[in-house]
Amino acid sequence: MITINDSFVLNKFSFLGSDFLNELQREAIMTDIKAKTEIIREGQKNKYVPFLIRGSIKVYTLNDGRELIYYFIKPNDSCLMTFSSIFADYVSRVYAIAEEDSEALLIPVSVMHDWLIRFPEINKLFYREYDRRFSEVMNMVNDAVFHRLDKRVLNHIKQQISATGNNPLKITHREIASSLGTSREVVSRVLKKIESDGEILQTKEGIKVTVNENVRLI
């Protein structure tokens, strides 16, 4: 059970007023999600709209066993694809998996559907999420079309570090390859080149970005 005095709840939902906060306290669920836990699969019914409190969640699709990452849900974010399913059949069109131990606030989709009518201001959350995700997808398309693989690999690592807050980042060459639709051998060669250029350092703790410690996605 949540409390309306929770700092996350107040920061995210206080603009909707006390009546909404009281209903949120009754309907929402706080849950912990272990790292590498699959949250939803393509074709499953969405039961909840998640709002991430801490951690990181990867949202992606699969094509011939290869991942195509749409975006990462970061703390204080929600999932646009889950939001959009409310207006259709509630069926998920994506996969979602926790990248690290996470905590989320879950709102039943049937409740959210009712709130969209009774508390129309809640649509602001949807529009903010849409604007953020649209920008991320455009960056992804720009990466795939215009950037060389070494740039894409480095951007992917930076994106993961930004999402998790971990630098060095614990990630395998195979995981990077799967996310970018290439082979592990190619990624290994690219990482060696990036490391020789001084932009990353590969250690037992993971891959550390050594240039631009703020690690902003380019």
Secondary structure in CASP SS format (residue, H / E / C, confidence):
PFRMAT SS
TARGET T0000
AUTHOR 0000-0000-0000
METHOD secondary structure of the structure
MODEL  1
M C 1.00
I C 1.00
T C 1.00
I C 1.00
N C 1.00
D C 1.00
S H 1.00
F H 1.00
V H 1.00
L H 1.00
N H 1.00
K H 1.00
F H 1.00
S H 1.00
F H 1.00
L H 1.00
G C 1.00
S H 1.00
D H 1.00
F H 1.00
L H 1.00
N H 1.00
E H 1.00
L H 1.00
Q H 1.00
R H 1.00
E H 1.00
A C 1.00
I E 1.00
M E 1.00
T E 1.00
D E 1.00
I E 1.00
K C 1.00
A C 1.00
K C 1.00
T C 1.00
E E 1.00
I E 1.00
I E 1.00
R C 1.00
E C 1.00
G C 1.00
Q C 1.00
K E 1.00
N C 1.00
K C 1.00
Y E 1.00
V E 1.00
P E 1.00
F E 1.00
L E 1.00
I E 1.00
R E 1.00
G C 1.00
S C 1.00
I E 1.00
K E 1.00
V E 1.00
Y E 1.00
T E 1.00
L E 1.00
N E 1.00
D C 1.00
G C 1.00
R E 1.00
E E 1.00
L E 1.00
I E 1.00
Y E 1.00
Y E 1.00
F E 1.00
I E 1.00
K C 1.00
P C 1.00
N C 1.00
D C 1.00
S E 1.00
C C 1.00
L H 1.00
M H 1.00
T H 1.00
F H 1.00
S H 1.00
S H 1.00
I C 1.00
F C 1.00
A C 1.00
D C 1.00
Y C 1.00
V E 1.00
S C 1.00
R C 1.00
V C 1.00
Y E 1.00
A E 1.00
I E 1.00
A E 1.00
E C 1.00
E C 1.00
D C 1.00
S E 1.00
E E 1.00
A E 1.00
L E 1.00
L E 1.00
I E 1.00
P E 1.00
V H 1.00
S H 1.00
V H 1.00
M H 1.00
H H 1.00
D H 1.00
W H 1.00
L H 1.00
I H 1.00
R H 1.00
F C 1.00
P H 1.00
E H 1.00
I H 1.00
N H 1.00
K H 1.00
L H 1.00
F H 1.00
Y H 1.00
R H 1.00
E H 1.00
Y H 1.00
D H 1.00
R H 1.00
R H 1.00
F H 1.00
S H 1.00
E H 1.00
V H 1.00
M H 1.00
N H 1.00
M H 1.00
V H 1.00
N H 1.00
D H 1.00
A H 1.00
V H 1.00
F H 1.00
H C 1.00
R C 1.00
L H 1.00
D H 1.00
K H 1.00
R H 1.00
V H 1.00
L H 1.00
N H 1.00
H H 1.00
I H 1.00
K H 1.00
Q H 1.00
Q H 1.00
I H 1.00
S H 1.00
A H 1.00
T H 1.00
G C 1.00
N C 1.00
N C 1.00
P C 1.00
L E 1.00
K C 1.00
I C 1.00
T C 1.00
H H 1.00
R H 1.00
E H 1.00
I H 1.00
A H 1.00
S H 1.00
S H 1.00
L H 1.00
G C 1.00
T C 1.00
S C 1.00
R H 1.00
E H 1.00
V H 1.00
V H 1.00
S H 1.00
R H 1.00
V H 1.00
L H 1.00
K H 1.00
K H 1.00
I H 1.00
E H 1.00
S H 1.00
D C 1.00
G C 1.00
E C 1.00
I E 1.00
L E 1.00
Q E 1.00
T E 1.00
K C 1.00
E C 1.00
G E 1.00
I E 1.00
K E 1.00
V E 1.00
T C 1.00
V C 1.00
N C 1.00
E C 1.00
N C 1.00
V C 1.00
R C 1.00
L C 1.00
I C 1.00
END
